[in-house]
Amino acid sequence: MSCVLGYEPVAHDQSAERVWLETPGAHQLSSVYKDELLAAMQDLMPRAGARLVVLGADVRELGEAERARLARRVGFVPANGGLMSSLNAWENISLPLAYHTPHKLAGALADVHALLEALGGVDPSLLGKLPEHMTLYERRLAAYLRALLESPDLLVAEDLGDGLGPTKRRRTARFAEVYRARCPGGTFVQFDG
């Protein structure tokens, strides 16, 4: 695999900055193209003239079926959590797993509790909360757990520590460590402000 995550902006843009990660592991990045790259990651399609490479594949060269397979190998933690407002934390966490790999759902709750403990524990009532009753940290945590349960080859997180106090920032700093323990050959990428 030549590139784990790469983004080359439109050639005529003012900045020639690009993102190009060739090695798995944990990476923390800042880019003027962060919002553009994250939007391209959501659909696995960059804007016209730009190039997006994910896990060695130039996404413009992929057919729909190949793009769908690639999407299942990528996890995403948006800054706001990206949770469905009508579902509680557990339902938000388990829904993708139930859809993509329902045979893994049986052990998922125990897995989530173990992950929560590894991250420093959390109020046990979290799993029953609706997003509107969660703190910003809890929404990000739920989104992280949702992505992590599927063991993605690439996990992209947006502004994990932004807007949080020191204790919660330290806990989000452990997200990469816990991901790497669960997915040792995977890549964790955190984009900052």
C-alpha positions as CSV (number, residue, x, y, z in Angstrom):
1,M,0.0,0.0,0.0
2,S,1.6,3.2,-1.1
3,C,-0.6,5.7,0.7
4,V,-2.9,5.2,3.7
5,L,-4.5,8.6,3.4
6,G,-3.7,11.2,0.7
7,Y,-5.4,14.4,-0.4
8,E,-4.2,16.7,-3.2
9,P,-6.2,19.8,-3.6
10,V,-7.2,21.4,-6.9
11,A,-4.1,22.3,-8.8
12,H,-4.9,26.0,-9.2
13,D,-5.7,26.6,-5.5
14,Q,-3.5,29.2,-3.7
15,S,-1.8,26.7,-1.5
16,A,0.0,23.6,-2.7
17,E,-0.4,21.9,0.6
18,R,-1.3,18.3,0.5
19,V,-1.9,15.5,3.0
20,W,0.0,12.3,2.3
21,L,0.4,9.6,4.9
22,E,2.3,6.5,3.8
23,T,2.7,4.7,7.1
24,P,0.1,3.1,9.4
25,G,0.1,4.3,13.0
26,A,-1.2,7.3,14.9
27,H,-1.0,10.7,13.1
28,Q,-2.1,14.2,14.2
29,L,-2.6,16.6,11.4
30,S,-3.5,20.2,10.7
31,S,-4.4,21.3,7.1
32,V,-5.9,24.3,5.5
33,Y,-7.9,21.7,3.5
34,K,-9.2,19.9,6.6
35,D,-12.9,20.6,5.9
36,E,-12.6,19.8,2.2
37,L,-10.8,16.6,2.9
38,L,-13.3,15.5,5.7
39,A,-16.2,16.2,3.3
40,A,-14.5,14.1,0.6
41,M,-14.0,11.3,3.2
42,Q,-17.7,11.2,4.0
43,D,-18.7,10.4,0.4
44,L,-15.3,9.0,-0.6
45,M,-15.4,11.5,-3.5
46,P,-13.2,14.6,-3.7
47,R,-14.3,17.8,-5.3
48,A,-13.6,18.2,-9.0
49,G,-9.9,18.5,-9.7
50,A,-8.8,17.2,-6.3
51,R,-7.4,13.7,-5.6
52,L,-8.3,11.5,-2.6
53,V,-6.4,8.3,-1.9
54,V,-7.7,6.0,0.9
55,L,-5.9,2.8,1.9
56,G,-4.0,2.7,-1.3
57,A,-7.0,3.3,-3.6
58,D,-7.5,6.5,-5.6
59,V,-11.2,6.8,-5.0
60,R,-12.0,8.3,-8.4
61,E,-10.9,5.1,-10.0
62,L,-13.3,3.0,-8.0
63,G,-16.7,1.7,-9.0
64,E,-19.7,1.9,-6.7
65,A,-19.2,-1.6,-5.3
66,E,-15.5,-1.0,-4.6
67,R,-16.2,2.4,-3.0
68,A,-18.8,0.7,-0.7
69,R,-16.3,-2.0,0.3
70,L,-13.7,0.7,1.0
71,A,-16.2,2.8,3.1
72,R,-16.7,-0.2,5.4
73,R,-12.9,-0.1,6.1
74,V,-13.0,3.5,7.3
75,G,-14.3,4.9,10.5
76,F,-15.1,8.6,11.2
77,V,-15.5,10.6,14.4
78,P,-17.0,14.0,13.6
79,A,-16.4,16.9,16.0
80,N,-20.0,17.1,17.0
81,G,-20.4,13.3,17.3
82,G,-22.6,12.9,14.2
83,L,-25.2,10.9,16.2
84,M,-28.8,10.3,15.3
85,S,-30.9,12.4,17.6
86,S,-33.7,10.0,18.0
87,L,-31.5,7.1,19.2
88,N,-29.8,6.8,22.5
89,A,-26.0,6.3,22.8
90,W,-26.2,2.5,22.8
91,E,-28.5,2.5,19.7
92,N,-26.2,4.9,17.9
93,I,-23.1,2.8,18.8
94,S,-24.6,-0.5,17.9
95,L,-26.7,0.4,14.7
96,P,-23.8,0.2,12.2
97,L,-22.5,-3.1,13.7
98,A,-26.0,-4.6,13.6
99,Y,-26.4,-3.6,10.0
100,H,-22.9,-4.6,8.7
101,T,-21.9,-7.5,10.9
102,P,-24.9,-8.6,13.0
103,H,-23.1,-11.8,14.2
104,K,-20.8,-9.5,16.3
105,L,-23.7,-7.8,18.1
106,A,-24.0,-10.4,20.8
107,G,-20.7,-9.5,22.5
108,A,-20.8,-5.8,21.6
109,L,-22.2,-4.5,25.0
110,A,-19.4,-6.2,26.9
111,D,-16.9,-4.9,24.4
112,V,-18.2,-1.4,24.8
113,H,-17.9,-1.6,28.6
114,A,-14.4,-2.9,28.3
115,L,-13.5,0.0,26.0
116,L,-15.1,2.5,28.3
117,E,-13.0,1.2,31.2
118,A,-9.8,1.3,29.0
119,L,-10.6,5.0,28.3
120,G,-10.9,5.9,32.0
121,G,-14.5,4.9,32.8
122,V,-17.7,6.9,32.3
123,D,-21.1,7.4,33.9
124,P,-23.0,4.1,33.4
125,S,-26.1,6.1,32.4
126,L,-24.3,7.2,29.2
127,L,-25.6,4.3,27.0
128,G,-29.2,5.3,27.7
129,K,-28.8,9.0,27.0
130,L,-30.1,10.7,23.9
131,P,-27.6,13.0,22.2
132,E,-29.4,16.1,23.4
133,H,-28.7,15.1,27.0
134,M,-25.0,14.2,26.3
135,T,-22.0,16.4,26.9
136,L,-19.8,17.2,23.9
137,Y,-17.3,14.6,25.2
138,E,-20.0,11.9,25.5
139,R,-21.1,12.5,21.9
140,R,-17.6,12.2,20.6
141,L,-17.1,9.1,22.8
142,A,-20.2,7.5,21.4
143,A,-19.1,8.2,17.8
144,Y,-15.7,6.8,18.6
145,L,-17.1,3.6,20.1
146,R,-19.4,3.3,17.1
147,A,-16.5,3.4,14.7
148,L,-14.2,1.3,16.8
149,L,-16.6,-1.6,17.1
150,E,-16.2,-2.2,13.4
151,S,-12.4,-2.4,13.7
152,P,-11.7,0.0,10.7
153,D,-8.4,-0.1,8.9
154,L,-8.5,3.7,9.0
155,L,-10.1,5.8,11.7
156,V,-10.3,9.6,11.1
157,A,-11.3,11.9,14.0
158,E,-12.0,15.6,13.8
159,D,-11.0,18.0,16.6
160,L,-11.3,15.6,19.4
161,G,-10.1,17.9,22.2
162,D,-11.7,21.1,20.9
163,G,-14.1,22.7,23.4
164,L,-13.2,20.2,26.2
165,G,-11.6,20.7,29.6
166,P,-8.2,19.3,30.5
167,T,-9.6,16.0,31.9
168,K,-11.7,15.2,28.9
169,R,-8.9,16.2,26.5
170,R,-6.6,13.7,28.2
171,R,-9.3,11.1,27.8
172,T,-9.7,11.8,24.0
173,A,-5.9,11.7,23.7
174,R,-6.2,8.0,24.7
175,F,-8.5,7.3,21.7
176,A,-5.5,6.7,19.4
177,E,-3.8,4.4,21.9
178,V,-7.0,2.3,22.5
179,Y,-7.6,2.1,18.7
180,R,-4.0,1.0,18.0
181,A,-4.3,-1.8,20.7
182,R,-7.5,-3.0,19.1
183,C,-6.4,-2.5,15.5
184,P,-2.6,-2.8,15.6
185,G,-2.1,-2.6,11.8
186,G,-4.5,0.3,11.4
187,T,-4.1,4.0,11.1
188,F,-5.6,6.6,13.4
189,V,-5.7,10.2,12.0
190,Q,-6.8,13.1,14.1
191,F,-7.3,16.5,12.4
192,D,-7.0,19.5,14.6
193,G,-8.6,22.9,14.3
